Amino acid sequence: MKRLRVLTILCLFMTGALAACAPQPGAGVVPPAAEPAQARTLFNSFEGTVAPAQEIRLSFPTSGLLAEVLVEEGQTVRAGDILARLDTTLLDAEVQIAEDRLASAEAALAKVLAGAAPQEIAEAEYRVQAVGAGRSPYLQSEIEAKAAEQAAAQARLDYLRSLPRAEDVAIAEAHVAEMQSAYDVAVARRAQAQLVAPLDGTVLSVKAHASEFVPTGGTVITIADLDQLQVRMTGVLELEVAQFEAGDTVALSFEMLPDEEYEGTIAYMTPGTDPYGNVAFTVLIDLPDAPDGLMLGSTAYVRMKAQS
């Protein structure tokens, strides 16, 4: 019995000793030292599409029947070339009417500026003299009638000699200006019935053909300058776009030319949204030395250096 008590005491003693030696929570525990943050260089890859730097969709400002299309897809055009025309039958008539009215107004102005014809003045002078002759000194009523007739003849002569009068010229000039404006509007309306190339380029697409009705603002022809290409990246998030700036140089490779790498320069960035409504940017990269054989729509890979 005594031996059992001794063993029990020894067990309790050893248990207490072990508990005393065990580390207490939060006491004497040194956490491992955190490694200092180091600046590192990241290379982020993006995907884009080859696109022309200038691409213009041409449409008519008014609806109408398409009379003719003078170009086809892939054709090279020069600035000022006429690409397509609407039917201008009614517009031609409007121009002709406006032109006739302008000519009439100009003729009227010329007549006003010319003043009275010498023959008109001579006839008026003769009338004044004829009315003054043969006056009877005996009949008062005849005297008064002759005087009124002579005054009228003299007024007519004075009026003819005063021509052209400033107020008449002003009225005629205003009428000419009005007709000129109407003529200019008619000519402009007819000019809008044709599509003119705004730059040297290549026809990318033709969306309408002769005898088709085209609505106002509907794209008929798309042209682009294929001598100046860009890489267009869309859906670039704010965190990503903050890594670079306009003017940065980037490395480019292309799906159709996988063995070569080229340089491009970020032109500018425009904000927008992605299909989910999140803020996203479109980044345009100039490609000054586009490789031969590079086609529009080709996939481009952009490798962009950014500092974290």
SVG drawing of the C-alpha trace seen along z (x, -y; Angstrom):
<svg xmlns="http://www.w3.org/2000/svg" viewBox="-62 -134 76 136">
<polyline fill="none" stroke="black" stroke-width="0.4" points="0.0,0.0 2.8,-2.3 4.5,-1.4 1.4,-2.3 1.2,-5.7 4.8,-6.4 4.2,-5.5 1.2,-7.8 3.1,-10.7 5.9,-10.1 3.4,-10.1 1.8,-13.4 5.2,-15.0 6.3,-14.0 3.1,-15.2 3.5,-18.6 7.1,-18.9 6.1,-18.1 3.3,-20.7 5.7,-23.3 8.2,-22.6 5.6,-22.8 5.5,-26.2 2.5,-28.4 0.3,-30.0 1.8,-33.2 4.7,-33.0 8.2,-32.6 7.1,-31.8 9.0,-33.9 7.3,-34.1 9.5,-33.6 10.9,-36.8 9.0,-38.1 11.1,-38.3 11.6,-41.9 9.5,-42.8 11.6,-43.1 10.8,-45.0 10.4,-42.7 9.8,-43.1 6.6,-41.5 5.9,-40.7 2.2,-40.6 0.9,-39.1 -2.3,-40.3 -4.1,-39.4 -5.2,-41.7 -6.3,-42.0 -4.7,-43.6 -6.8,-46.5 -6.3,-49.5 -5.3,-52.8 -8.0,-54.5 -11.2,-52.7 -14.2,-54.7 -17.7,-53.5 -19.4,-55.5 -23.2,-56.1 -25.6,-58.5 -27.1,-61.3 -30.4,-60.7 -32.3,-57.6 -32.8,-56.7 -32.5,-54.2 -28.9,-53.2 -28.2,-53.9 -24.7,-52.5 -21.7,-51.2 -18.4,-52.0 -16.0,-50.0 -15.6,-46.4 -14.1,-44.8 -10.3,-44.9 -10.1,-47.8 -7.6,-50.6 -9.1,-54.1 -7.8,-57.6 -9.2,-60.5 -11.9,-62.2 -12.9,-59.2 -16.7,-58.7 -17.6,-55.3 -21.4,-55.1 -24.4,-57.2 -28.0,-57.4 -30.7,-58.1 -30.7,-61.9 -33.6,-62.4 -35.6,-64.5 -32.5,-66.2 -31.4,-67.2 -34.8,-68.8 -34.5,-70.7 -31.1,-72.0 -32.4,-73.1 -35.4,-75.0 -33.1,-76.7 -30.6,-77.6 -33.4,-79.2 -34.7,-81.2 -31.2,-82.4 -30.6,-83.5 -33.9,-85.4 -32.9,-87.2 -29.5,-88.1 -31.0,-89.5 -33.4,-91.6 -30.5,-93.0 -28.5,-93.8 -31.5,-95.7 -31.8,-97.7 -28.1,-98.5 -28.3,-99.6 -30.8,-102.4 -33.1,-103.9 -32.4,-103.3 -31.5,-106.4 -34.6,-105.8 -36.8,-105.9 -35.3,-109.2 -35.7,-110.7 -39.4,-109.7 -40.0,-111.1 -38.4,-114.4 -40.5,-114.6 -43.6,-113.9 -42.8,-116.8 -42.4,-119.2 -45.5,-117.9 -47.7,-118.4 -46.5,-121.9 -47.3,-123.0 -50.7,-124.3 -51.9,-125.5 -55.0,-127.7 -54.9,-130.8 -58.7,-131.1 -60.0,-127.9 -59.1,-127.5 -60.0,-123.8 -57.8,-123.1 -55.0,-124.9 -55.2,-122.9 -55.4,-119.6 -52.5,-120.5 -50.4,-121.4 -51.2,-118.1 -50.3,-116.2 -47.1,-118.1 -46.2,-117.5 -46.7,-113.8 -44.6,-113.8 -41.8,-115.7 -41.9,-113.3 -41.5,-110.4 -38.5,-112.0 -36.9,-112.8 -37.5,-109.2 -35.8,-107.8 -32.9,-110.2 -32.4,-109.1 -32.0,-105.4 -30.5,-103.2 -31.8,-104.0 -30.0,-102.5 -33.1,-101.0 -34.0,-99.3 -30.5,-97.9 -30.6,-96.6 -33.9,-94.8 -32.6,-93.2 -29.4,-92.1 -31.3,-90.5 -33.4,-88.5 -30.3,-87.3 -28.8,-86.2 -31.9,-84.3 -31.9,-82.5 -28.2,-81.8 -28.8,-80.2 -31.6,-78.1 -29.4,-77.0 -26.5,-76.1 -28.7,-74.0 -30.0,-72.1 -26.5,-71.5 -25.4,-70.3 -28.3,-67.9 -27.4,-66.4 -23.8,-66.2 -24.8,-64.2 -26.3,-61.6 -22.8,-60.3 -20.2,-58.7 -16.7,-60.1 -13.5,-58.5 -12.2,-60.7 -8.7,-59.2 -6.4,-56.9 -7.2,-53.4 -8.6,-50.0 -12.3,-49.0 -12.9,-46.5 -16.6,-45.9 -19.5,-46.8 -22.8,-46.3 -25.3,-47.5 -25.7,-47.1 -27.4,-49.0 -31.2,-49.1 -31.3,-48.5 -33.0,-51.0 -30.5,-52.3 -31.7,-54.0 -30.3,-57.1 -27.0,-56.4 -26.8,-52.8 -23.2,-51.7 -22.7,-51.2 -19.0,-51.0 -16.1,-50.6 -12.6,-51.7 -9.3,-51.7 -5.7,-52.7 -3.9,-49.4 -0.5,-51.1 -1.0,-52.0 -1.9,-49.1 -2.5,-48.9 -3.0,-46.2 -6.3,-46.7 -6.7,-45.2 -10.2,-45.3 -11.5,-44.4 -8.3,-45.5 -9.2,-46.0 -8.3,-49.0 -5.7,-47.2 -4.0,-46.0 -4.2,-49.3 -2.6,-51.1 0.6,-49.3 1.5,-51.2 1.2,-54.6 0.9,-56.0 4.3,-55.9 5.4,-52.7 7.2,-50.2 5.8,-46.7 6.9,-43.4 4.5,-41.9 4.1,-38.5 1.4,-37.2 -0.4,-33.9 0.2,-33.8 3.9,-34.7 4.9,-32.9 8.7,-32.9 9.2,-36.6 8.9,-39.4 8.2,-43.1 8.0,-46.4 4.9,-48.6 4.1,-51.7 1.0,-52.3 -0.9,-55.1 -3.7,-55.8 -6.3,-54.1 -10.0,-54.7 -12.3,-53.8 -15.4,-51.7 -17.2,-48.6 -17.0,-44.9 -20.1,-42.7 -20.7,-42.5 -20.8,-46.2 -17.3,-46.4 -15.0,-49.3 -12.6,-48.1 -10.3,-49.8 -9.4,-49.6 -5.7,-49.9 -4.4,-50.8 -0.8,-50.0 0.8,-51.6 2.7,-49.2 5.1,-51.3 6.9,-48.4 4.1,-45.9 5.5,-42.6 4.7,-41.6 1.7,-39.3 0.1,-40.4 -3.6,-40.4 -6.4,-42.3 -8.1,-40.4 -4.9,-38.4 -4.4,-37.5 -1.6,-39.5 0.2,-38.7 1.4,-41.7 4.2,-41.4 4.3,-44.4 6.8,-45.3 5.2,-46.6 6.7,-47.6 4.9,-46.2"/>
</svg>
